[in-house]
Structure formats: structure tokens, C-alpha cells
Amino acid sequence: MFHTASKQYTTEKSASEREIVFSVKHLYKSFNAVQVLRDISFDITAGQTIALVGPSGVGKSVLFRCILGLSSVDSGDIVFKGNPVLYSKYNTPGSFFKEMGVVFQHSALFDGMSVRENVAFGFPPHLMSLVDQSLDQVEFPSCHRNAYPSTLSGGMRRRVSIARAIVRRPKILFLDEPTAGLDPVASHHISFLIHQIQTAFKVTCVTITHDILRLPLLAEHILFLSDQQLVWQGNIQKFLSSCLGEIHSFVQFGTQQSLSSYPVGTVDNLSTRHEDMNVETARA
């Protein structure tokens, strides 16, 4: 389905040389005087894949909502391509919204619309051919495109959500727990699909996830949140091999949780697929 070059970060400019397309600067957020985000700052470069990870309750989802404008911030700046993204009832960040795609945790599909209608929602009629192209790219069967979301499995609903997010060919893609609620095999398929899409379109991806086992498919760079702060950031290899107490414990616990959910006999097979993919990437 995808005819692409190898993973971008192994063949092109280093992260420090790429264009910064998105920044969060000194962001603070509180609810009823309870601080939930403290001085969050990071940059995202063109084509980069980033995962926001950390224990439950540290503010990952709140940060996601703030970035998307679904929740206001107390102070700080959100910058897209050098321009502030201003969220208020009088000022909507039109250019940012036009260039981003979003995959919500529970797919957020319209129950009264068919698969094709969900993907096409708000899309210009003269570009409707892209709807089926997007469904092809997420490998959604053509025979079920007039079906309604309630008749689909969780994995199929997630594919529809991804198709809707990429139909406008966004420059930056935000994904909130894309494997949440899926069985292990479906989680692997969805993660690998996201990896293929990122490689095919070289779209910048920001993913919130608790899925340690599939992190190598989802991100090259990790932001680790703890105690409402960004306490560590670095590449995926350093994160997974870190000896720092909190990170090491988080990785070990998350890996054990993921492995325990697999049926007997499937872990080695999926691990081999990961290893094969990593070897091919390293050779590029």
C-alpha cells in the first residue's frame, strides 16, 4: 500500500537542523487552584515523531487538550510555524486547524453517519476522491464503507478515525492513546499503520500513549511527564534503556503490563516483527 523511502530521521537532517514547526513555551494550567501543568516547554521539528508518556494523572491528556484548544491555559505560549496559536471565543487558530489532524482516544465518530460520511465530514465536495484514498491508506475494506460505526470492531473504528485525520493531508498529526481499548494484535496493527502513514507522508506526529511495547513504532523522541512537569526528553533508545529510577520503573512496569495481555505464542512473533523493522531502518 505504501511506497516510501526509509524512516526520515535515519537519512535526513538531524533534529537540531530541521525546521521547528511547533512549540510549547512555559505552559501552566490549573483547575480550581490545583496545578496540573507546570512550566511545560518543548519544540517539535518537521517530520519528527514524538510520544508524550508518563504515569496516570500527570497531565498528559490536559496538555493534549490545551494544545488543541479544548482547554484554556493559565499562561504560556503555543506556537505553530513561528506564529502564536491564540485560543479564545473571538480568535480561532484557523491556519493551525487546517494543517493538523487529530485522532481521539475513543475514535469520536458520528454514530448516525456511515464510515465514508464520517471521513468526509466537513470536506469540500470537489475533493471527495481523497476520502476513499484515505480509507485505502488505512486498509479499510471497501465493502464496509457504507456501514455505521456501531457495527464495527474497535480496531476498525480506529482505522476510520485515522482516515478522517489524514484526509486533509495535515502537516502535523495528534493522536491520543491510539491503541487504548484494543486487543494486543489490533494494537500492533494500528501502531504499525501509524508508522507507515508517518513514513509515507512524512507528517509530524505527536502521540500520547501508555503502550510501552509499541513505542518504537510510534515515536523517535520521548517526552516524559511526572508530577505535572516535563522531567526528561530524549530519543527512544535512551528512554527504553534508561537507568534513572522513575523512568526505569515506568518502562519495566509498562512492558510487563503489555506482555501480560498477549495470548500465549504471540509475543515472540510480534517482537520479531519489531526487530526486523528496526534492522531495516538501521541499514537505511
C-alpha positions in Angstrom: 0.0 0.0 0.0 2.8 2.4 0.9 5.7 3.1 -1.4 8.1 5.2 0.6 11.7 6.0 1.5 13.1 4.7 4.8 12.5 6.3 8.1 13.2 10.0 7.8 15.3 10.5 10.8 17.9 8.0 9.7 18.6 9.6 6.3 17.9 13.3 6.6 18.9 16.2 8.7 19.5 15.8 12.4 16.7 17.1 14.7 18.7 20.2 15.6 18.9 21.1 11.8 15.2 20.6 11.0 12.7 23.4 10.9 10.8 23.9 14.2 7.1 23.7 13.3 5.5 23.6 16.7 6.5 24.8 20.2 5.0 24.9 23.6 6.6 27.6 25.8 6.3 27.8 29.6 2.8 26.5 29.7 0.9 26.5 33.0 -2.6 25.1 33.7 -4.6 24.7 36.9 -8.1 23.6 37.9 -9.6 25.3 41.0 -6.1 26.4 42.2 -4.7 22.9 41.7 -1.7 23.0 39.4 -1.9 20.3 36.7 0.8 21.5 34.3 3.9 23.4 35.4 6.3 25.3 33.0 6.0 22.8 30.1 8.3 23.7 27.2 9.3 21.7 24.1 9.9 22.1 20.4 8.8 19.8 17.6 10.7 19.7 14.3 9.4 18.9 10.8 8.8 15.2 10.3 9.6 14.3 13.9 7.6 11.7 15.8 7.1 12.4 19.5 5.4 10.5 22.3 4.2 12.0 25.5 4.4 9.4 28.2 4.2 9.2 32.0 2.2 7.8 34.9 -1.5 8.3 35.0 -2.6 11.7 36.4 0.5 13.7 35.5 -1.3 15.9 33.0 -0.7 14.3 29.6 -4.4 14.5 28.5 -4.7 18.0 29.9 -1.7 19.1 27.8 -3.2 17.5 24.8 -6.5 19.4 25.3 -4.6 22.6 25.8 -2.7 22.2 22.6 -5.9 21.5 20.7 -7.7 24.5 22.2 -10.2 22.3 24.0 -9.0 23.7 27.4 -7.7 27.2 28.1 -4.2 27.8 29.7 -3.3 30.0 32.6 -0.1 31.2 30.9 2.4 30.3 28.3 2.5 30.2 24.5 1.7 27.6 21.8 3.4 28.5 18.6 2.9 27.0 15.1 5.4 27.8 12.3 6.5 30.9 14.3 3.1 32.3 14.9 1.2 32.2 18.2 -1.8 30.0 18.3 -4.4 32.1 20.2 -7.4 30.3 21.6 -10.4 32.4 22.6 -14.1 32.8 21.6 -13.0 35.8 19.5 -9.9 34.3 17.8 -9.7 30.8 16.4 -6.4 29.4 15.1 -7.6 28.8 11.6 -4.3 28.1 9.8 -3.3 25.7 12.6 -6.5 23.8 12.5 -6.3 23.5 8.7 -2.9 21.9 8.9 -3.4 19.5 11.7 -5.2 16.1 12.1 -6.5 14.6 15.3 -7.2 11.0 16.4 -9.1 11.0 19.7 -8.8 8.2 22.3 -12.3 6.7 21.7 -12.3 7.5 17.9 -15.1 10.1 18.3 -17.1 9.0 15.3 -20.6 10.2 14.5 -22.9 7.2 15.1 -25.6 8.4 12.6 -23.1 8.7 9.7 -21.6 5.9 7.6 -17.9 5.3 7.6 -17.4 7.3 4.4 -19.6 10.1 5.7 -17.5 10.3 8.9 -14.3 10.6 6.9 -15.9 13.1 4.5 -17.4 15.3 7.3 -16.7 19.0 6.5 -14.7 18.1 3.4 -15.1 20.1 0.2 -17.2 18.1 -2.4 -14.6 18.5 -5.2 -12.0 16.6 -3.1 -14.2 13.7 -2.2 -11.9 11.3 -4.1 -9.4 11.8 -1.2 -11.9 10.1 1.2 -11.6 6.7 -0.5 -7.9 7.2 -0.8 -7.6 7.8 2.9 -9.7 4.7 3.6 -7.4 2.7 1.3 -4.4 4.0 3.1 -5.7 2.7 6.5 -6.6 -0.6 4.7 -10.3 -0.3 5.5 -12.4 -2.7 3.4 -14.3 -1.1 0.6 -17.3 -3.4 1.2 -17.9 -1.9 4.6 -17.6 1.8 3.8 -21.3 2.4 4.0 -21.6 0.7 7.4 -22.2 2.6 10.6 -19.6 2.8 13.5 -21.8 0.7 15.8 -21.3 -2.3 13.6 -17.5 -2.1 13.5 -14.9 -3.6 15.8 -12.7 -1.2 17.9 -9.8 -1.7 15.6 -11.9 -0.8 12.5 -13.3 2.3 14.2 -9.8 3.4 15.0 -8.9 3.0 11.3 -11.8 5.2 10.3 -10.7 7.8 12.9 -7.2 7.8 11.4 -8.5 8.1 7.9 -10.5 11.1 8.9 -7.4 12.7 10.5 -5.3 12.3 7.4 -7.8 13.1 4.7 -6.8 16.7 4.6 -3.1 15.7 4.3 -2.2 17.5 7.6 1.3 18.7 8.4 1.0 17.7 12.0 -0.9 14.8 13.4 -2.0 14.5 17.1 -3.0 11.1 18.4 -4.5 10.5 21.9 -3.9 6.9 23.1 -4.4 5.3 19.6 -4.2 1.8 20.9 -6.4 2.2 24.1 -9.1 -0.4 24.5 -7.8 -2.6 21.6 -6.6 -6.2 22.0 -2.8 -6.8 21.6 -2.9 -7.9 18.0 -5.1 -4.9 16.9 -2.9 -2.6 18.9 0.1 -3.8 17.0 -1.6 -3.4 13.6 -2.8 0.1 14.4 0.7 1.1 15.7 2.3 -0.3 12.5 -0.3 1.5 10.4 0.5 4.8 12.1 4.2 4.2 11.5 3.5 3.5 7.8 1.5 6.7 7.5 4.2 8.8 9.1 6.8 7.4 6.8 4.6 7.7 3.7 3.6 11.4 4.3 6.5 12.5 6.5 3.9 14.0 8.7 4.9 15.3 12.1 3.3 13.1 14.8 2.6 13.8 18.5 1.2 10.7 20.3 0.0 10.3 23.9 0.4 6.7 24.8 0.8 4.2 27.7 1.8 1.5 25.3 5.4 0.8 26.0 5.7 -2.2 23.9 4.8 -0.3 20.7 6.7 2.9 21.4 9.4 2.1 18.8 6.7 2.1 16.2 5.1 5.3 17.3 7.9 7.7 18.2 11.6 8.5 17.7 11.6 11.1 20.6 10.1 10.8 24.0 8.8 13.5 26.4 8.4 12.0 29.9 6.0 13.9 32.3 5.9 13.4 36.0 4.5 15.4 38.9 2.8 17.8 36.3 6.2 18.7 34.8 8.3 17.7 31.8 11.2 16.0 33.6 13.0 14.2 30.7 13.2 14.2 27.0 15.4 12.2 24.6 15.4 9.6 21.9 13.6 6.3 22.2 16.7 4.1 22.6 17.9 6.2 25.6 14.5 6.2 27.1 13.9 2.4 26.9 17.4 1.7 28.3 17.5 4.4 31.0 18.7 3.5 34.4 17.0 6.6 36.0 14.8 5.2 38.8 11.4 6.7 37.8 11.8 6.1 34.0 13.3 2.6 34.5 10.4 1.6 36.8 7.8 3.1 34.4 9.3 1.2 31.4 9.5 -2.1 33.2 6.0 -1.9 34.6 4.6 -0.8 31.3 6.3 -3.6 29.4 5.1 -6.2 31.9 1.6 -4.9 31.6 1.7 -5.0 27.9 3.2 -8.5 27.7 0.7 -9.9 30.2 -2.2 -9.0 27.9 -0.9 -11.1 25.0 -2.2 -14.6 24.2 0.4 -17.3 24.6 2.6 -17.6 21.5 2.0 -14.1 20.0 4.7 -12.1 21.8 7.7 -13.7 20.1 6.1 -13.3 16.7 5.4 -9.5 17.2 8.8 -9.0 18.8 10.5 -10.5 15.7 8.5 -8.1 13.5 9.8 -5.1 15.6 13.3 -6.4 15.3 13.1 -6.8 11.6 11.7 -3.3 11.2 14.5 -1.8 13.3 17.2 -3.7 11.4 15.8 -2.4 8.1 15.6 1.2 9.5 19.2 1.0 10.8 20.5 -0.1 7.4 18.9 2.8 5.6 
